[in-house]
Amino acid sequence: MKSEKVILGNEVGLHARPAALLIKEASKYKSQINIIKEEKNYNGKSIISILSMAAIKGDELTVLAEGEDEAEAVNSLKEFIANYKD
């Protein structure tokens, strides 16, 4: 299991478009992926789950992955969350 904290950088948070792109990126990996916000787990491959998180700019999120490609998944998603610009 690998996890890393990241600060959400997108000005408008994880609304529909960036959430869909995050899901698309997460779906490239075989690992189980969760995003944690304020101690609550969200399925990193579910659009409904990610949208229900209601993440806004500046929120601290933890990307957690477990599986054969967990390191690559965490690094990729951390980069996306920190740097995606709408």
ABEGO torsion letter per residue (X at the ends): XBBBBBBBABAAEBBAAAAAAAAAAAAABABBBBBBBGGBBBBAABAAAAAAAGBBBGBBBBBBBBEAAAAAAAAAAAAAAAABBX
